[in-house]
Amino acid sequence: MRRLTRGRRLRTGLRGWGGVGAMAVVCALAVTFVMLLPLIESHGDGSTGTGGAGLAYGSQARAEGGCTTAEMAKAPEKQTLSPSTADGSTIEEIKKRTGEKRKLIVGVDQNSYRWGYRDPNSGQDAALEGFDIDLVHRIAQDILGDPNAVQFKAIPTDQRIPAIKDGRVDMVVRTMTINCNRLKDVAFSAPYFKTGQQVLAPKSSKITGYDGSLAGQRICTAKGSTANTKLVNDKQAGDLVASADLRTTVPNQLDCLVRLQLGEVDAVVTDGALAASQAAQDPTVMLKGEPFTTEYYGVAMEKSADDLVRRVNQVLVDYRKDTANGWQASYDRWLSATLGKDSSTSEPPAPQYLRKS
């Protein structure tokens, strides 16, 4: 059984204290503690943390959820914990699984070409492969000593957060952007990839990018995606042409490409990294214009799983440093053909962590 979160234990305790007076005391203590919270510090060297007392800090820093200051909102990818090799309660629960169940349970995509997909040409029992899948195997190797000790669960785009909160998976590694809204519900690792939103449309289309050429065009996005949130907000703010049609949303981002191929929509907006792979699948479509956002992918985990977050961050430190079988080797194998060997995405983003002062 998944352990109770700190928040649930607190609520249970409050019922026994006798109501409003106790709540006032707790609120006062919370305000005092928040005033003592440490500042964000950059660690560009990927140094290993020590774990220990820092675990309590990490949970409290995320207790309010999302980005609590304007500075945090500018860089949500920095709101993670310093690396550590220590085992905590979450990792111990994973290691206690026995037999066939002794596996890391990970939510992934199985339809994103070169990220997480099954190659139809590799046989009936085609294994999942791609850039995200390589990272999953590396995490499993570190935690369980076996890169294949993984139970993959195909998770639709709009089910990534529910799968974590419901305890169906230990983590999600699925081209998932770190942002303030998601930080209200889950914890993220340090970023492992940099990308940005772009427009994908037929080569013959008059659409030129994220601009006035989208007037009257039917645009497809995945439900729960950062692309959908961005377009809806921009339209409300007047930053996207008012006649752009945003009514088409789908559970899985790849479904947008199918809608585009069937002529049911005129354009797709998604992460440029994903769009480039889809353009590689279908030579009749192409990226239009430059990226209009800057975003970072992270490994998403249960909000109170501090030890797992720290451990994954340590794996990422080692993964970046491993020139033979690490991040760069995986990028060269899966992504360099579509994103380029010298592009801004061709090296891992520098990690930055919260720390205890």
URLIN-V808515 format. One line per field, one symbol per residue. ss: DSSP state (H for helix, E for strand, C for the rest). phi: phi as a letter, one per 20 degrees, with the letter a starting at -180 (. if undefined). burial: # if it has 9 or more other ideal C-beta (glycine too) atoms within 8 Angstrom, else .. A space follows every 50 residues. Layout:
ss=???
phi=???
burial=???
This chain:
ss=CCCCCHHHHHHHHHHHHCCHHHHHHHHHHHHHHHHCCCCEECCCCCCECC CCCHHHHHHHHCCCCCCCCHHHHHCHHHCCECECCCCCHHHHHHHCCCHH HCCEEEEECCEECCCEEECCCCCCCCCEECHHHHHHHHHHHHHHCCCCCE EEEECCHHHHHHHHHCCCCCEECCCCECCHHHHCCEEECCCCEEECEEEE EECCCCCCCCCHHHCCCEEEEECCCHHHHHHHHHHHHCCCCCCCEEEEEE CCCHHHHHHHHCCCCCEEEEEHHHHHHHHHHCCCEEEECCCCCCEEECCE EECCCHHHHHHHHHHHHHHHHCCCCCHHHHHHHHCHHHHCCCCCCCCCCC CCEECCC
phi=.ffffgfffffffffeeonffffffffffffffffefffececfemffed mmfffffgfffdgfnmdecfffffbffeeceffbefedfffffffffdlf efbeecececcegmdbbdffedofdgefbpfffgfgffffgfedmbfeec decfdfgedffgfffemfcfaccbkdffbfffffdcdcfffdbdbafbed bggffefdqebffegmeeddcefnefffffffffffenecgfefedfecc fdgfgffffffemecdbcdbggfffffffffcfedbfdmegdbcccecee cgfeegffffffffgfgffffffecdgffffffddffddnecefeebfff fccfbef
burial=.....#..##.#.#.......##..#......#....#.##.#..#.##. #..##.######....#....##.##########.#.#.######.#... .#########.#######.......#.#################....## .##.#.#####.###...############.##.################ #...#.#.##..##..#######.########.##....#...###.### #######.##....################....#.###.##..###### ####################.#...#######.###.##.....##.##. #####..
